[in-house]
């Protein structure tokens, strides 16, 4: 998997009445992450049906690049804020790009 492109789907649920704060926090990750080595795509989405749900769709050049992203200072700082803003831990799935 290390030599293949990796896709990530990260699903996030905001605590009640925290939707706007969560949105601002997540939007703040876009610029720094998009400038990281190996970041091909980093898109943030908000559910049309339930504004409490957010989703990142990401593409990384390699698993190594993704691992470096997780250790980036802006992501570590975000993790501390997430505990107070998210209703539950994010659901993150990794996918190997095969076609």
Backbone atoms as SQL, in Angstrom:
CREATE TABLE atoms (id INTEGER PRIMARY KEY, chain TEXT, resi INTEGER, resn TEXT, atom TEXT, x REAL, y REAL, z REAL);
INSERT INTO atoms VALUES
  (1, 'A', 1, 'UNK', 'N', 0.824, -1.204, 0.000),
  (2, 'A', 1, 'UNK', 'CA', 0.000, 0.000, 0.000),
  (3, 'A', 1, 'UNK', 'C', 0.861, 1.258, 0.000),
  (4, 'A', 2, 'UNK', 'N', 2.077, 1.205, 0.507),
  (5, 'A', 2, 'UNK', 'CA', 2.918, 2.394, 0.630),
  (6, 'A', 2, 'UNK', 'C', 3.248, 3.014, -0.722),
  (7, 'A', 3, 'UNK', 'N', 3.294, 2.199, -1.785),
  (8, 'A', 3, 'UNK', 'CA', 3.656, 2.714, -3.101),
  (9, 'A', 3, 'UNK', 'C', 2.451, 3.158, -3.918),
  (10, 'A', 4, 'UNK', 'N', 1.272, 3.025, -3.379),
  (11, 'A', 4, 'UNK', 'CA', 0.051, 3.346, -4.112),
  (12, 'A', 4, 'UNK', 'C', -0.586, 4.617, -3.568),
  (13, 'A', 5, 'UNK', 'N', -1.365, 5.262, -4.421),
  (14, 'A', 5, 'UNK', 'CA', -2.128, 6.414, -3.968),
  (15, 'A', 5, 'UNK', 'C', -3.160, 5.946, -2.943),
  (16, 'A', 6, 'UNK', 'N', -3.426, 6.817, -1.972),
  (17, 'A', 6, 'UNK', 'CA', -4.356, 6.500, -0.899),
  (18, 'A', 6, 'UNK', 'C', -5.498, 7.522, -0.910),
  (19, 'A', 7, 'UNK', 'N', -6.707, 7.032, -0.772),
  (20, 'A', 7, 'UNK', 'CA', -7.873, 7.899, -0.590),
  (21, 'A', 7, 'UNK', 'C', -8.328, 7.764, 0.861),
  (22, 'A', 8, 'UNK', 'N', -8.820, 8.858, 1.402),
  (23, 'A', 8, 'UNK', 'CA', -9.302, 8.886, 2.781),
  (24, 'A', 8, 'UNK', 'C', -10.696, 9.478, 2.774),
  (25, 'A', 9, 'UNK', 'N', -11.583, 8.848, 3.523),
  (26, 'A', 9, 'UNK', 'CA', -12.906, 9.412, 3.799),
  (27, 'A', 9, 'UNK', 'C', -12.988, 9.577, 5.307),
  (28, 'A', 10, 'UNK', 'N', -13.133, 10.820, 5.743),
  (29, 'A', 10, 'UNK', 'CA', -13.228, 11.113, 7.175),
  (30, 'A', 10, 'UNK', 'C', -14.589, 11.759, 7.436),
  (31, 'A', 11, 'UNK', 'N', -15.397, 11.099, 8.244),
  (32, 'A', 11, 'UNK', 'CA', -16.739, 11.585, 8.567),
  (33, 'A', 11, 'UNK', 'C', -16.747, 12.149, 9.981),
  (34, 'A', 12, 'UNK', 'N', -17.314, 13.335, 10.111),
  (35, 'A', 12, 'UNK', 'CA', -17.282, 14.076, 11.369),
  (36, 'A', 12, 'UNK', 'C', -18.694, 14.516, 11.722),
  (37, 'A', 13, 'UNK', 'N', -19.030, 14.379, 12.999),
  (38, 'A', 13, 'UNK', 'CA', -20.334, 14.855, 13.475),
  (39, 'A', 13, 'UNK', 'C', -20.094, 15.926, 14.538),
  (40, 'A', 14, 'UNK', 'N', -20.643, 17.116, 14.292),
  (41, 'A', 14, 'UNK', 'CA', -20.518, 18.217, 15.242),
  (42, 'A', 14, 'UNK', 'C', -21.474, 18.028, 16.408),
  (43, 'A', 15, 'UNK', 'N', -21.061, 18.518, 17.567),
  (44, 'A', 15, 'UNK', 'CA', -21.986, 18.562, 18.701),
  (45, 'A', 15, 'UNK', 'C', -23.132, 19.509, 18.356),
  (46, 'A', 16, 'UNK', 'N', -24.275, 19.309, 19.008),
  (47, 'A', 16, 'UNK', 'CA', -25.429, 20.173, 18.784),
  (48, 'A', 16, 'UNK', 'C', -25.044, 21.627, 18.984),
  (49, 'A', 17, 'UNK', 'N', -25.478, 22.461, 18.087),
  (50, 'A', 17, 'UNK', 'CA', -25.268, 23.914, 18.075),
  (51, 'A', 17, 'UNK', 'C', -23.807, 24.321, 17.890),
  (52, 'A', 18, 'UNK', 'N', -22.939, 23.385, 17.515),
  (53, 'A', 18, 'UNK', 'CA', -21.529, 23.690, 17.288),
  (54, 'A', 18, 'UNK', 'C', -21.174, 23.630, 15.795),
  (55, 'A', 19, 'UNK', 'N', -22.175, 23.497, 14.946),
  (56, 'A', 19, 'UNK', 'CA', -21.937, 23.299, 13.516),
  (57, 'A', 19, 'UNK', 'C', -21.062, 24.396, 12.901),
  (58, 'A', 20, 'UNK', 'N', -21.354, 25.641, 13.215),
  (59, 'A', 20, 'UNK', 'CA', -20.596, 26.743, 12.608),
  (60, 'A', 20, 'UNK', 'C', -19.153, 26.766, 13.102),
  (61, 'A', 21, 'UNK', 'N', -18.933, 26.493, 14.381),
  (62, 'A', 21, 'UNK', 'CA', -17.570, 26.441, 14.913),
  (63, 'A', 21, 'UNK', 'C', -16.788, 25.285, 14.282),
  (64, 'A', 22, 'UNK', 'N', -17.436, 24.146, 14.134),
  (65, 'A', 22, 'UNK', 'CA', -16.780, 23.001, 13.511),
  (66, 'A', 22, 'UNK', 'C', -16.430, 23.343, 12.061),
  (67, 'A', 23, 'UNK', 'N', -17.362, 23.950, 11.361),
  (68, 'A', 23, 'UNK', 'CA', -17.120, 24.332, 9.968),
  (69, 'A', 23, 'UNK', 'C', -15.909, 25.253, 9.870),
  (70, 'A', 24, 'UNK', 'N', -15.833, 26.257, 10.723),
  (71, 'A', 24, 'UNK', 'CA', -14.700, 27.187, 10.709),
  (72, 'A', 24, 'UNK', 'C', -13.386, 26.462, 10.999),
  (73, 'A', 25, 'UNK', 'N', -13.413, 25.582, 11.973),
  (74, 'A', 25, 'UNK', 'CA', -12.216, 24.817, 12.327),
  (75, 'A', 25, 'UNK', 'C', -11.753, 23.956, 11.157),
  (76, 'A', 26, 'UNK', 'N', -12.675, 23.268, 10.509),
  (77, 'A', 26, 'UNK', 'CA', -12.323, 22.381, 9.408),
  (78, 'A', 26, 'UNK', 'C', -11.854, 23.155, 8.176),
  (79, 'A', 27, 'UNK', 'N', -12.507, 24.269, 7.881),
  (80, 'A', 27, 'UNK', 'CA', -12.086, 25.109, 6.754),
  (81, 'A', 27, 'UNK', 'C', -10.656, 25.606, 6.982),
  (82, 'A', 28, 'UNK', 'N', -10.301, 25.854, 8.230),
  (83, 'A', 28, 'UNK', 'CA', -8.955, 26.304, 8.561),
  (84, 'A', 28, 'UNK', 'C', -7.866, 25.280, 8.263),
  (85, 'A', 29, 'UNK', 'N', -8.241, 24.028, 8.102),
  (86, 'A', 29, 'UNK', 'CA', -7.274, 22.978, 7.774),
  (87, 'A', 29, 'UNK', 'C', -6.964, 22.902, 6.275),
  (88, 'A', 30, 'UNK', 'N', -7.821, 23.491, 5.462),
  (89, 'A', 30, 'UNK', 'CA', -7.693, 23.332, 4.009),
  (90, 'A', 30, 'UNK', 'C', -6.377, 23.871, 3.459),
  (91, 'A', 31, 'UNK', 'N', -6.060, 25.110, 3.726),
  (92, 'A', 31, 'UNK', 'CA', -4.847, 25.724, 3.173),
  (93, 'A', 31, 'UNK', 'C', -3.577, 25.005, 3.575),
  (94, 'A', 32, 'UNK', 'N', -3.337, 24.827, 4.891),
  (95, 'A', 32, 'UNK', 'CA', -2.102, 24.151, 5.298),
  (96, 'A', 32, 'UNK', 'C', -1.993, 22.728, 4.758),
  (97, 'A', 33, 'UNK', 'N', -3.094, 22.015, 4.728),
  (98, 'A', 33, 'UNK', 'CA', -3.046, 20.624, 4.269),
  (99, 'A', 33, 'UNK', 'C', -2.818, 20.552, 2.766),
  (100, 'A', 34, 'UNK', 'N', -3.478, 21.405, 2.026),
  (101, 'A', 34, 'UNK', 'CA', -3.319, 21.370, 0.572),
  (102, 'A', 34, 'UNK', 'C', -1.890, 21.696, 0.134),
  (103, 'A', 35, 'UNK', 'N', -1.135, 22.375, 0.984),
  (104, 'A', 35, 'UNK', 'CA', 0.254, 22.695, 0.636),
  (105, 'A', 35, 'UNK', 'C', 1.241, 21.623, 1.087),
  (106, 'A', 36, 'UNK', 'N', 0.757, 20.571, 1.736),
  (107, 'A', 36, 'UNK', 'CA', 1.636, 19.497, 2.193),
  (108, 'A', 36, 'UNK', 'C', 2.115, 18.633, 1.030),
  (109, 'A', 37, 'UNK', 'N', 3.329, 18.110, 1.193),
  (110, 'A', 37, 'UNK', 'CA', 3.893, 17.181, 0.213),
  (111, 'A', 37, 'UNK', 'C', 2.975, 15.959, 0.091),
  (112, 'A', 38, 'UNK', 'N', 2.656, 15.595, -1.132),
  (113, 'A', 38, 'UNK', 'CA', 1.872, 14.391, -1.373),
  (114, 'A', 38, 'UNK', 'C', 0.367, 14.586, -1.366),
  (115, 'A', 39, 'UNK', 'N', -0.108, 15.769, -1.007),
  (116, 'A', 39, 'UNK', 'CA', -1.556, 16.017, -1.009),
  (117, 'A', 39, 'UNK', 'C', -2.009, 16.272, -2.443),
  (118, 'A', 40, 'UNK', 'N', -2.866, 15.400, -2.928),
  (119, 'A', 40, 'UNK', 'CA', -3.411, 15.528, -4.275),
  (120, 'A', 40, 'UNK', 'C', -4.769, 16.222, -4.229),
  (121, 'A', 41, 'UNK', 'N', -5.584, 15.830, -3.266),
  (122, 'A', 41, 'UNK', 'CA', -6.927, 16.413, -3.121),
  (123, 'A', 41, 'UNK', 'C', -7.289, 16.423, -1.652),
  (124, 'A', 42, 'UNK', 'N', -7.898, 17.519, -1.205),
  (125, 'A', 42, 'UNK', 'CA', -8.345, 17.635, 0.187),
  (126, 'A', 42, 'UNK', 'C', -9.603, 18.489, 0.162),
  (127, 'A', 43, 'UNK', 'N', -10.748, 17.826, 0.090),
  (128, 'A', 43, 'UNK', 'CA', -12.036, 18.507, -0.050),
  (129, 'A', 43, 'UNK', 'C', -12.882, 18.316, 1.197),
  (130, 'A', 44, 'UNK', 'N', -13.519, 19.390, 1.610),
  (131, 'A', 44, 'UNK', 'CA', -14.432, 19.363, 2.752),
  (132, 'A', 44, 'UNK', 'C', -15.859, 19.474, 2.235),
  (133, 'A', 45, 'UNK', 'N', -16.729, 18.636, 2.791),
  (134, 'A', 45, 'UNK', 'CA', -18.143, 18.622, 2.405),
  (135, 'A', 45, 'UNK', 'C', -19.001, 18.731, 3.666),
  (136, 'A', 46, 'UNK', 'N', -20.198, 19.321, 3.498),
  (137, 'A', 46, 'UNK', 'CA', -21.178, 19.370, 4.585),
  (138, 'A', 46, 'UNK', 'C', -22.471, 18.761, 4.070),
  (139, 'A', 47, 'UNK', 'N', -23.088, 17.926, 4.889),
  (140, 'A', 47, 'UNK', 'CA', -24.309, 17.235, 4.483),
  (141, 'A', 47, 'UNK', 'C', -25.420, 18.231, 4.150),
  (142, 'A', 48, 'UNK', 'N', -26.117, 17.955, 3.083),
  (143, 'A', 48, 'UNK', 'CA', -27.265, 18.758, 2.691),
  (144, 'A', 48, 'UNK', 'C', -28.453, 18.457, 3.602),
  (145, 'A', 49, 'UNK', 'N', -28.526, 17.214, 4.064),
  (146, 'A', 49, 'UNK', 'CA', -29.668, 16.768, 4.855),
  (147, 'A', 49, 'UNK', 'C', -29.521, 17.037, 6.344),
  (148, 'A', 50, 'UNK', 'N', -28.285, 17.090, 6.844),
  (149, 'A', 50, 'UNK', 'CA', -28.061, 17.308, 8.270),
  (150, 'A', 50, 'UNK', 'C', -26.773, 18.115, 8.424),
  (151, 'A', 51, 'UNK', 'N', -26.902, 19.386, 8.757),
  (152, 'A', 51, 'UNK', 'CA', -25.766, 20.304, 8.811),
  (153, 'A', 51, 'UNK', 'C', -24.742, 19.950, 9.893),
  (154, 'A', 52, 'UNK', 'N', -25.033, 18.971, 10.724),
  (155, 'A', 52, 'UNK', 'CA', -24.096, 18.521, 11.759),
  (156, 'A', 52, 'UNK', 'C', -23.025, 17.587, 11.213),
  (157, 'A', 53, 'UNK', 'N', -23.223, 17.081, 9.997),
  (158, 'A', 53, 'UNK', 'CA', -22.303, 16.105, 9.420),
  (159, 'A', 53, 'UNK', 'C', -21.384, 16.740, 8.384),
  (160, 'A', 54, 'UNK', 'N', -20.089, 16.449, 8.538),
  (161, 'A', 54, 'UNK', 'CA', -19.062, 16.916, 7.623),
  (162, 'A', 54, 'UNK', 'C', -18.272, 15.711, 7.128),
  (163, 'A', 55, 'UNK', 'N', -17.637, 15.886, 5.963),
  (164, 'A', 55, 'UNK', 'CA', -16.852, 14.800, 5.412),
  (165, 'A', 55, 'UNK', 'C', -15.676, 15.380, 4.644),
  (166, 'A', 56, 'UNK', 'N', -14.503, 14.842, 4.914),
  (167, 'A', 56, 'UNK', 'CA', -13.329, 15.136, 4.098),
  (168, 'A', 56, 'UNK', 'C', -13.163, 13.998, 3.106),
  (169, 'A', 57, 'UNK', 'N', -12.881, 14.364, 1.873),
  (170, 'A', 57, 'UNK', 'CA', -12.439, 13.384, 0.878),
  (171, 'A', 57, 'UNK', 'C', -11.031, 13.797, 0.488),
  (172, 'A', 58, 'UNK', 'N', -10.093, 12.874, 0.663),
  (173, 'A', 58, 'UNK', 'CA', -8.679, 13.184, 0.472),
  (174, 'A', 58, 'UNK', 'C', -8.037, 12.176, -0.468),
  (175, 'A', 59, 'UNK', 'N', -7.060, 12.651, -1.219),
  (176, 'A', 59, 'UNK', 'CA', -6.194, 11.769, -2.006),
  (177, 'A', 59, 'UNK', 'C', -4.753, 12.138, -1.686),
  (178, 'A', 60, 'UNK', 'N', -3.960, 11.110, -1.409),
  (179, 'A', 60, 'UNK', 'CA', -2.552, 11.276, -1.064),
  (180, 'A', 60, 'UNK', 'C', -1.704, 10.447, -2.011),
  (181, 'A', 61, 'UNK', 'N', -0.522, 10.940, -2.340),
  (182, 'A', 61, 'UNK', 'CA', 0.373, 10.254, -3.265),
  (183, 'A', 61, 'UNK', 'C', 0.840, 8.916, -2.701),
  (184, 'A', 62, 'UNK', 'N', 0.920, 8.826, -1.354),
  (185, 'A', 62, 'UNK', 'CA', 1.363, 7.577, -0.731),
  (186, 'A', 62, 'UNK', 'C', 0.892, 7.526, 0.719),
  (187, 'A', 63, 'UNK', 'N', 0.947, 6.347, 1.290),
  (188, 'A', 63, 'UNK', 'CA', 0.619, 6.180, 2.711),
  (189, 'A', 63, 'UNK', 'C', 1.603, 6.955, 3.572),
  (190, 'A', 64, 'UNK', 'N', 2.852, 6.996, 3.153),
  (191, 'A', 64, 'UNK', 'CA', 3.873, 7.758, 3.887),
  (192, 'A', 64, 'UNK', 'C', 3.489, 9.238, 3.961),
  (193, 'A', 65, 'UNK', 'N', 3.030, 9.806, 2.859),
  (194, 'A', 65, 'UNK', 'CA', 2.609, 11.210, 2.862),
  (195, 'A', 65, 'UNK', 'C', 1.418, 11.420, 3.800),
  (196, 'A', 66, 'UNK', 'N', 0.482, 10.482, 3.800),
  (197, 'A', 66, 'UNK', 'CA', -0.660, 10.570, 4.708),
  (198, 'A', 66, 'UNK', 'C', -0.189, 10.503, 6.159),
  (199, 'A', 67, 'UNK', 'N', 0.718, 9.600, 6.463),
  (200, 'A', 67, 'UNK', 'CA', 1.241, 9.475, 7.827),
  (201, 'A', 67, 'UNK', 'C', 1.921, 10.767, 8.275),
  (202, 'A', 68, 'UNK', 'N', 2.644, 11.417, 7.377),
  (203, 'A', 68, 'UNK', 'CA', 3.281, 12.694, 7.704),
  (204, 'A', 68, 'UNK', 'C', 2.229, 13.773, 7.953),
  (205, 'A', 69, 'UNK', 'N', 1.156, 13.747, 7.198),
  (206, 'A', 69, 'UNK', 'CA', 0.043, 14.690, 7.390),
  (207, 'A', 69, 'UNK', 'C', -0.536, 14.568, 8.800),
  (208, 'A', 70, 'UNK', 'N', -0.744, 13.350, 9.249),
  (209, 'A', 70, 'UNK', 'CA', -1.329, 13.122, 10.575),
  (210, 'A', 70, 'UNK', 'C', -0.432, 13.684, 11.681),
  (211, 'A', 71, 'UNK', 'N', 0.859, 13.743, 11.441),
  (212, 'A', 71, 'UNK', 'CA', 1.804, 14.272, 12.428),
  (213, 'A', 71, 'UNK', 'C', 2.059, 15.777, 12.278),
  (214, 'A', 72, 'UNK', 'N', 1.451, 16.410, 11.291),
  (215, 'A', 72, 'UNK', 'CA', 1.679, 17.841, 11.038),
  (216, 'A', 72, 'UNK', 'C', 1.165, 18.673, 12.218),
  (217, 'A', 73, 'UNK', 'N', 1.848, 19.769, 12.544),
  (218, 'A', 73, 'UNK', 'CA', 1.443, 20.604, 13.689),
  (219, 'A', 73, 'UNK', 'C', -0.008, 21.083, 13.633),
  (220, 'A', 74, 'UNK', 'N', -0.487, 21.480, 12.447),
  (221, 'A', 74, 'UNK', 'CA', -1.869, 21.972, 12.369),
  (222, 'A', 74, 'UNK', 'C', -2.886, 20.860, 12.613),
  (223, 'A', 75, 'UNK', 'N', -2.548, 19.636, 12.289),
  (224, 'A', 75, 'UNK', 'CA', -3.457, 18.512, 12.551),
  (225, 'A', 75, 'UNK', 'C', -3.424, 18.155, 14.033),
  (226, 'A', 76, 'UNK', 'N', -2.254, 18.153, 14.638),
  (227, 'A', 76, 'UNK', 'CA', -2.154, 17.867, 16.072),
  (228, 'A', 76, 'UNK', 'C', -2.932, 18.899, 16.878),
  (229, 'A', 77, 'UNK', 'N', -2.816, 20.177, 16.521),
  (230, 'A', 77, 'UNK', 'CA', -3.565, 21.234, 17.222),
  (231, 'A', 77, 'UNK', 'C', -5.065, 21.034, 17.032),
  (232, 'A', 78, 'UNK', 'N', -5.457, 20.639, 15.847),
  (233, 'A', 78, 'UNK', 'CA', -6.874, 20.390, 15.560),
  (234, 'A', 78, 'UNK', 'C', -7.424, 19.249, 16.423),
  (235, 'A', 79, 'UNK', 'N', -6.645, 18.209, 16.625),
  (236, 'A', 79, 'UNK', 'CA', -7.108, 17.059, 17.408),
  (237, 'A', 79, 'UNK', 'C', -7.510, 17.464, 18.823),
  (238, 'A', 80, 'UNK', 'N', -6.790, 18.403, 19.406),
  (239, 'A', 80, 'UNK', 'CA', -7.135, 18.859, 20.757),
  (240, 'A', 80, 'UNK', 'C', -8.466, 19.616, 20.756),
  (241, 'A', 81, 'UNK', 'N', -8.711, 20.421, 19.744),
  (242, 'A', 81, 'UNK', 'CA', -9.968, 21.168, 19.635),
  (243, 'A', 81, 'UNK', 'C', -11.137, 20.237, 19.322),
  (244, 'A', 82, 'UNK', 'N', -10.867, 19.182, 18.569),
  (245, 'A', 82, 'UNK', 'CA', -11.927, 18.277, 18.130),
  (246, 'A', 82, 'UNK', 'C', -12.685, 17.671, 19.298),
  (247, 'A', 83, 'UNK', 'N', -11.996, 17.408, 20.380),
  (248, 'A', 83, 'UNK', 'CA', -12.655, 16.780, 21.535),
  (249, 'A', 83, 'UNK', 'C', -13.807, 17.615, 22.069),
  (250, 'A', 84, 'UNK', 'N', -13.680, 18.923, 21.994),
  (251, 'A', 84, 'UNK', 'CA', -14.739, 19.792, 22.514),
  (252, 'A', 84, 'UNK', 'C', -15.804, 20.136, 21.467),
  (253, 'A', 85, 'UNK', 'N', -15.505, 19.890, 20.196),
  (254, 'A', 85, 'UNK', 'CA', -16.423, 20.271, 19.123),
  (255, 'A', 85, 'UNK', 'C', -17.199, 19.107, 18.508),
  (256, 'A', 86, 'UNK', 'N', -16.612, 17.907, 18.540),
  (257, 'A', 86, 'UNK', 'CA', -17.214, 16.765, 17.863),
  (258, 'A', 86, 'UNK', 'C', -18.077, 15.953, 18.821),
  (259, 'A', 87, 'UNK', 'N', -19.193, 15.460, 18.310),
  (260, 'A', 87, 'UNK', 'CA', -20.106, 14.649, 19.111),
  (261, 'A', 87, 'UNK', 'C', -19.540, 13.249, 19.367),
  (262, 'A', 88, 'UNK', 'N', -18.654, 12.803, 18.502),
  (263, 'A', 88, 'UNK', 'CA', -18.070, 11.464, 18.598),
  (264, 'A', 88, 'UNK', 'C', -16.748, 11.477, 17.831),
  (265, 'A', 89, 'UNK', 'N', -15.911, 10.463, 18.040),
  (266, 'A', 89, 'UNK', 'CA', -14.666, 10.419, 17.269),
  (267, 'A', 89, 'UNK', 'C', -14.970, 10.331, 15.772),
  (268, 'A', 90, 'UNK', 'N', -14.158, 10.977, 14.950),
  (269, 'A', 90, 'UNK', 'CA', -14.376, 10.878, 13.500),
  (270, 'A', 90, 'UNK', 'C', -14.260, 9.434, 13.028),
  (271, 'A', 91, 'UNK', 'N', -15.031, 9.115, 12.019),
  (272, 'A', 91, 'UNK', 'CA', -14.933, 7.805, 11.386),
  (273, 'A', 91, 'UNK', 'C', -14.045, 7.974, 10.151),
  (274, 'A', 92, 'UNK', 'N', -12.888, 7.326, 10.180),
  (275, 'A', 92, 'UNK', 'CA', -11.906, 7.495, 9.106),
  (276, 'A', 92, 'UNK', 'C', -11.641, 6.155, 8.451),
  (277, 'A', 93, 'UNK', 'N', -11.795, 6.123, 7.137),
  (278, 'A', 93, 'UNK', 'CA', -11.501, 4.909, 6.377),
  (279, 'A', 93, 'UNK', 'C', -10.460, 5.236, 5.310),
  (280, 'A', 94, 'UNK', 'N', -9.531, 4.295, 5.108),
  (281, 'A', 94, 'UNK', 'CA', -8.500, 4.430, 4.101),
  (282, 'A', 94, 'UNK', 'C', -8.809, 3.503, 2.942),
  (283, 'A', 95, 'UNK', 'N', -8.509, 3.983, 1.753),
  (284, 'A', 95, 'UNK', 'CA', -8.798, 3.231, 0.543),
  (285, 'A', 95, 'UNK', 'C', -7.565, 3.279, -0.359),
  (286, 'A', 96, 'UNK', 'N', -7.221, 2.165, -0.920),
  (287, 'A', 96, 'UNK', 'CA', -6.135, 2.123, -1.893),
  (288, 'A', 96, 'UNK', 'C', -6.729, 2.399, -3.273),
  (289, 'A', 97, 'UNK', 'N', -6.143, 3.332, -3.993),
  (290, 'A', 97, 'UNK', 'CA', -6.598, 3.648, -5.327),
  (291, 'A', 97, 'UNK', 'C', -6.131, 2.526, -6.252),
  (292, 'A', 98, 'UNK', 'N', -7.076, 1.847, -6.887),
  (293, 'A', 98, 'UNK', 'CA', -6.728, 0.708, -7.749),
  (294, 'A', 98, 'UNK', 'C', -7.111, 0.925, -9.209),
  (295, 'A', 99, 'UNK', 'N', -7.707, 2.028, -9.512),
  (296, 'A', 99, 'UNK', 'CA', -8.076, 2.271, -10.902),
  (297, 'A', 99, 'UNK', 'C', -8.531, 3.666, -11.140);
